[in-house]
């Protein structure tokens, strides 16, 4: 399995933390104490009794078998689950002419792997959903190394559908995502369904962050000469001359993005854009990094 | 400019071949996925699909084909007019009359320059002057330097298209052609079968007041200044043939075997049938009766003017006078101005084609060229 995180990105991830804005402090505990163990539902480990441990924590059945005191520890659940929602519609399979095998969805996978890596490092639970009309891939949130590997396997098996999921297919999103979870939506935001989902989640009090996955062609429109432009979702085609369309396309596309940003800002959804020729950690850094670290590139 | 074969210009239709070559790759339109199509759709501008790659190379190729078509059409052009004066010297004129170091030409075939030796064969001077007038571009001033007495003229008027400076200088026509008096002298050789015809011939000689050298066919041949009448049958003896070909004139009987050659009638009867016909034989003339010399076959024998006709036939057509005083032969204007002879432009176009071909090869094979057509 190819490494989804480039080496330079991995080194920069080390000093980046995914911080939620709403869930912080709600449990009265510090930021990301996922390694603090104690009572809880999820069994973590046995350890030898040390003076000062509460007697009720001793596993008496184990004492009966082994004649030694062991304390049963459970991992306390992190208050925050980080959800990576990937738009797996066909438009995400678009790549730039300069890098034909690096699609939007590859960038999204790489970014999801980065988020998983960071969440694992800071001990938060993280889950993943790939949403398309072809069905939903779901990885329930958990933490740890194994969860990270499960995420990588899920990412490597992800397939793109044709469009975004219909409203009726989005049940698991509402069932699984908790009220205090952080949701990171990786989408090109071309599908109204994806934007509507983000708006609903935001309106419902979830903290959601949107990363717009854009290609360099959508930024520059560097087409010269005649091309047959094909929409991968609807299959519509347009025969046109690139140079003649550039100015108008850039204006219209910029207006559409401004409209989108206005909608997102109205609900307080933070957003960042990712262009395929930029490093994948840049939008994460813009969203979660400090002011000084945001624009390092 | 003109074209000798304008239909060959149809070959210019072949320029579709390079056009097609340069179009072809363009027709494959690249299809790309573009999800943001909805912001592109508003103005589906129909693209002009006729596009060509590598304009310079295409232009060179089109020019190459057009020039080849032009070459096939056999272009000619008339050279630009040269207003430089043209001086022509008739052979025999005194060259001292020429201004020094001026370019002049002999009035001789191909009009050699004056540096060449003076031509010394008899030349049709009048015809050459007319040719010169027709060849020279319209408007070129022409100066003709002629000797006082001009030879080689003909009966036609010297009517030229331009005003000619007719400069008469000392000198005599070259070569000096002596005017030879040609006294009539006759020799008659008769064979056994033609004794009866001797009467008519002797009678004619008597009428001419000429002493005929009569003899039979075995007698030696006379010298070539005499006309010879040879009345015999069979083939022409070798010695007679040699005598004629060295410049003699012989009249043969009708039952001699005819020598090959184009015969022209030189005396015809009232019905237009030839009585005597003539052919050239070597340097000499060979005449023959077409009928036997009997009064039944040839009633003209009995006519009173038979000696006159016979003499005229034997002497042949008198040569016309060819000399004139140059002052009396000054050209007059008003002749039809000849179109200047068009020159073949093919070699120049072929040169341009070769240069263009090299250019095309260089452009088409240079290293920085793209892979397309």
Interface residues (C-beta under 8 A of the other chain):
Chain A: X90 X91 X93 X94 X95 X97 X188 X190 X217 X218 X223 X225 X226 X227 X228 X229 X230 X231 X232 X233 X234 X236 X237 X238 X239 X240 X241 X244 X245 X248 X249 X252 X253 X256
Chain B: X26 X29 X30 X31 X32 X33 X34 X35 X36 X37 X38 X39 X40 X41 X42 X43 X44 X45 X46 X47 X48 X49 X51
